[in-house]
Amino acid sequence: MAFTNPKCPRCKKAVYFAEKATGPGGDWHKVCLACLDCRKRLDSTTLAEHNGEAYCKACYGKNFGPRGFGFAMGGAMMHTGIDSSAAPVNAAPGSSAAPRVAPAPAPAPAPAPA
């Protein structure tokens, strides 16, 4: 029984042990294991897979990540009850922005000696 080398998913040529890199779908040539979009070289820690193809994490997020209004802030800001029209809590003294919280009451004066 003859041993056949696995085929690289990208170039479809035989992958020999010295040039092997493990990626989505099996063994790849080290030079073939690169992002499909930007051609950046990948390894197991920088690899993201979609439909059997290898992408860097940046291109994967750009092409297949969440879409829509404010994915990072949209839903969170809509449900936190934050009033975005109010001035910041720690506005600079003398600025026209009034603080959103009431100032602490002044300490009571010390009793007079008898």
Phi and psi in degrees as GROMACS dihedral restraints (atoms count N, CA, C in turn):
[ dihedral_restraints ]
;  ai    aj    ak    al  type     phi  dphi    fc
    3     4     5     6     1   -89.7    20    10
    4     5     6     7     1   142.1    20    10
    6     7     8     9     1   -88.8    20    10
    7     8     9    10     1   130.7    20    10
    9    10    11    12     1  -112.5    20    10
   10    11    12    13     1   139.0    20    10
   12    13    14    15     1   -75.4    20    10
   13    14    15    16     1   147.1    20    10
   15    16    17    18     1   -65.7    20    10
   16    17    18    19     1   157.2    20    10
   18    19    20    21     1   -96.8    20    10
   19    20    21    22     1   139.8    20    10
   21    22    23    24     1   -69.0    20    10
   22    23    24    25     1   129.7    20    10
   24    25    26    27     1   -62.6    20    10
   25    26    27    28     1   -26.1    20    10
   27    28    29    30     1   -83.9    20    10
   28    29    30    31     1   -51.6    20    10
   30    31    32    33     1  -103.3    20    10
   31    32    33    34     1    -9.1    20    10
   33    34    35    36     1    66.8    20    10
   34    35    36    37     1    16.7    20    10
   36    37    38    39     1   -98.7    20    10
   37    38    39    40     1   163.4    20    10
   39    40    41    42     1   -64.0    20    10
   40    41    42    43     1   139.8    20    10
   42    43    44    45     1  -106.3    20    10
   43    44    45    46     1   116.0    20    10
   45    46    47    48     1   -90.6    20    10
   46    47    48    49     1   157.6    20    10
   48    49    50    51     1   -54.6    20    10
   49    50    51    52     1   -41.9    20    10
   51    52    53    54     1   -67.4    20    10
   52    53    54    55     1   -21.5    20    10
   54    55    56    57     1  -113.8    20    10
   55    56    57    58     1    17.9    20    10
   57    58    59    60     1   -85.4    20    10
   58    59    60    61     1   137.7    20    10
   60    61    62    63     1  -137.4    20    10
   61    62    63    64     1   137.2    20    10
   63    64    65    66     1   -88.3    20    10
   64    65    66    67     1   128.1    20    10
   66    67    68    69     1  -142.7    20    10
   67    68    69    70     1  -167.2    20    10
   69    70    71    72     1   -63.5    20    10
   70    71    72    73     1   128.9    20    10
   72    73    74    75     1    85.7    20    10
   73    74    75    76     1     4.7    20    10
   75    76    77    78     1   129.3    20    10
   76    77    78    79     1  -147.7    20    10
   78    79    80    81     1   -89.9    20    10
   79    80    81    82     1   137.2    20    10
   81    82    83    84     1  -121.6    20    10
   82    83    84    85     1   161.2    20    10
   84    85    86    87     1   -72.0    20    10
   85    86    87    88     1   146.3    20    10
   87    88    89    90     1   -58.9    20    10
   88    89    90    91     1   -38.2    20    10
   90    91    92    93     1   -74.7    20    10
   91    92    93    94     1   -23.7    20    10
   93    94    95    96     1   -82.0    20    10
   94    95    96    97     1   -22.5    20    10
   96    97    98    99     1   -79.9    20    10
   97    98    99   100     1    77.6    20    10
   99   100   101   102     1  -137.6    20    10
  100   101   102   103     1   158.0    20    10
  102   103   104   105     1   -59.7    20    10
  103   104   105   106     1   133.2    20    10
  105   106   107   108     1   -64.3    20    10
  106   107   108   109     1   -30.4    20    10
  108   109   110   111     1   -87.1    20    10
  109   110   111   112     1   -57.1    20    10
  111   112   113   114     1  -101.3    20    10
  112   113   114   115     1    -4.0    20    10
  114   115   116   117     1    65.3    20    10
  115   116   117   118     1    18.1    20    10
  117   118   119   120     1   -68.7    20    10
  118   119   120   121     1   136.0    20    10
  120   121   122   123     1   -64.2    20    10
  121   122   123   124     1   140.4    20    10
  123   124   125   126     1  -122.2    20    10
  124   125   126   127     1   159.0    20    10
  126   127   128   129     1  -138.2    20    10
  127   128   129   130     1  -173.7    20    10
  129   130   131   132     1   -64.8    20    10
  130   131   132   133     1   -21.9    20    10
  132   133   134   135     1   -91.2    20    10
  133   134   135   136     1   -18.6    20    10
  135   136   137   138     1  -110.3    20    10
  136   137   138   139     1    12.5    20    10
  138   139   140   141     1   -99.5    20    10
  139   140   141   142     1   137.8    20    10
  141   142   143   144     1  -129.4    20    10
  142   143   144   145     1   141.2    20    10
  144   145   146   147     1  -117.1    20    10
  145   146   147   148     1   140.1    20    10
  147   148   149   150     1  -145.7    20    10
  148   149   150   151     1   121.0    20    10
  150   151   152   153     1    52.8    20    10
  151   152   153   154     1    40.4    20    10
  153   154   155   156     1    79.2    20    10
  154   155   156   157     1     2.1    20    10
  156   157   158   159     1  -105.9    20    10
  157   158   159   160     1   152.4    20    10
  159   160   161   162     1   -98.1    20    10
  160   161   162   163     1   136.2    20    10
  162   163   164   165     1  -135.5    20    10
  163   164   165   166     1   152.5    20    10
  165   166   167   168     1   -75.0    20    10
  166   167   168   169     1   163.2    20    10
  168   169   170   171     1   -65.3    20    10
  169   170   171   172     1   -32.8    20    10
  171   172   173   174     1   -67.5    20    10
  172   173   174   175     1   -47.1    20    10
  174   175   176   177     1   -68.8    20    10
  175   176   177   178     1   -34.9    20    10
  177   178   179   180     1   -62.2    20    10
  178   179   180   181     1   -46.8    20    10
  180   181   182   183     1   -63.5    20    10
  181   182   183   184     1   -39.8    20    10
  183   184   185   186     1   -65.3    20    10
  184   185   186   187     1   -41.4    20    10
  186   187   188   189     1   -87.2    20    10
  187   188   189   190     1   -34.6    20    10
  189   190   191   192     1  -126.2    20    10
  190   191   192   193     1     3.3    20    10
  192   193   194   195     1   -75.4    20    10
  193   194   195   196     1  -178.9    20    10
  195   196   197   198     1   -60.9    20    10
  196   197   198   199     1   146.3    20    10
  198   199   200   201     1  -119.1    20    10
  199   200   201   202     1   161.6    20    10
  201   202   203   204     1   116.5    20    10
  202   203   204   205     1  -176.1    20    10
  204   205   206   207     1   -66.1    20    10
  205   206   207   208     1   122.4    20    10
  207   208   209   210     1    46.3    20    10
  208   209   210   211     1    55.3    20    10
  210   211   212   213     1   -50.3    20    10
  211   212   213   214     1   -36.3    20    10
  213   214   215   216     1   -84.0    20    10
  214   215   216   217     1   -29.7    20    10
  216   217   218   219     1  -117.8    20    10
  217   218   219   220     1   -22.6    20    10
  219   220   221   222     1   -50.2    20    10
  220   221   222   223     1   -63.7    20    10
  222   223   224   225     1   -68.0    20    10
  223   224   225   226     1   -37.0    20    10
  225   226   227   228     1   -67.2    20    10
  226   227   228   229     1   -42.9    20    10
  228   229   230   231     1   -71.5    20    10
  229   230   231   232     1   -27.2    20    10
  231   232   233   234     1   -72.7    20    10
  232   233   234   235     1   -21.5    20    10
  234   235   236   237     1  -118.8    20    10
  235   236   237   238     1    11.9    20    10
  237   238   239   240     1   -94.7    20    10
  238   239   240   241     1   -15.5    20    10
  240   241   242   243     1    78.9    20    10
  241   242   243   244     1    15.0    20    10
  243   244   245   246     1   -78.2    20    10
  244   245   246   247     1   130.4    20    10
  246   247   248   249     1   -90.4    20    10
  247   248   249   250     1   102.2    20    10
  249   250   251   252     1   -76.1    20    10
  250   251   252   253     1   -10.4    20    10
  252   253   254   255     1   -85.2    20    10
  253   254   255   256     1   -13.8    20    10
  255   256   257   258     1   -79.2    20    10
  256   257   258   259     1   159.3    20    10
  258   259   260   261     1   -70.8    20    10
  259   260   261   262     1   156.5    20    10
  261   262   263   264     1   -62.5    20    10
  262   263   264   265     1   151.9    20    10
  264   265   266   267     1   -62.8    20    10
  265   266   267   268     1   -41.9    20    10
  267   268   269   270     1  -105.6    20    10
  268   269   270   271     1    58.1    20    10
  270   271   272   273     1   -69.4    20    10
  271   272   273   274     1   148.1    20    10
  273   274   275   276     1   -67.4    20    10
  274   275   276   277     1   142.6    20    10
  276   277   278   279     1   -59.7    20    10
  277   278   279   280     1   139.2    20    10
  279   280   281   282     1    84.4    20    10
  280   281   282   283     1    -5.2    20    10
  282   283   284   285     1   -81.4    20    10
  283   284   285   286     1   164.2    20    10
  285   286   287   288     1   -78.2    20    10
  286   287   288   289     1    -8.6    20    10
  288   289   290   291     1   -82.5    20    10
  289   290   291   292     1   123.4    20    10
  291   292   293   294     1   -85.5    20    10
  292   293   294   295     1   144.0    20    10
  294   295   296   297     1   -66.9    20    10
  295   296   297   298     1   152.0    20    10
  297   298   299   300     1   -82.4    20    10
  298   299   300   301     1   -15.8    20    10
  300   301   302   303     1  -110.4    20    10
  301   302   303   304     1   150.4    20    10
  303   304   305   306     1   -72.2    20    10
  304   305   306   307     1   142.9    20    10
  306   307   308   309     1   -67.4    20    10
  307   308   309   310     1   154.9    20    10
  309   310   311   312     1   -66.8    20    10
  310   311   312   313     1   144.5    20    10
  312   313   314   315     1   -65.7    20    10
  313   314   315   316     1   151.5    20    10
  315   316   317   318     1   -69.7    20    10
  316   317   318   319     1   147.7    20    10
  318   319   320   321     1   -66.3    20    10
  319   320   321   322     1   149.0    20    10
  321   322   323   324     1   -68.6    20    10
  322   323   324   325     1   144.6    20    10
  324   325   326   327     1   -66.8    20    10
  325   326   327   328     1   149.9    20    10
  327   328   329   330     1   -69.6    20    10
  328   329   330   331     1   144.9    20    10
  330   331   332   333     1   -65.6    20    10
  331   332   333   334     1   146.0    20    10
  333   334   335   336     1   -70.9    20    10
  334   335   336   337     1   142.5    20    10
  336   337   338   339     1   -65.9    20    10
  337   338   339   340     1   144.5    20    10
